[in-house]
Amino acid sequence: MKSIGIVCEYNPFHNGHIYHINKIKEMFPDSIIILVMSGNFTQRGDASIINKWNKTKIALEYGYDLVVELPFSFATQSASFYAKGAIEILDNLNCDYLVFGSE
């Protein structure tokens, strides 16, 4: 079974995110979907609109199999540190693919 990794903030979770997860499920059926998500603070250092527990609940309700919090020390840094922390987590979880969306 393959594992698919996604890195996100979901601040807030919206229809584009629902579209994204549905496409991933379509492209990679029967795969484990792992989400690395910032917690109560965003990359810009602002407080998240939704707390990390509610964001996790929403993600699990929409079909993610595992939600891992990106530690504060990475989540509030510049893009290179943010990405480094997230990719290290996915690498340690032996993630097979990284999928991302863009505007």
Buried (B, 14 or more C-beta within 10 A) or exposed (E): EEBBBBBBBBBEBEEEBEEBBEEBBEEBEEBBBBBBBBBBBBBEEEEBEBEBEBBBEBBEEBEBEBBBBBEBEBBBBEEEBBBEBBBEBBEEBEBBBBBEEEE
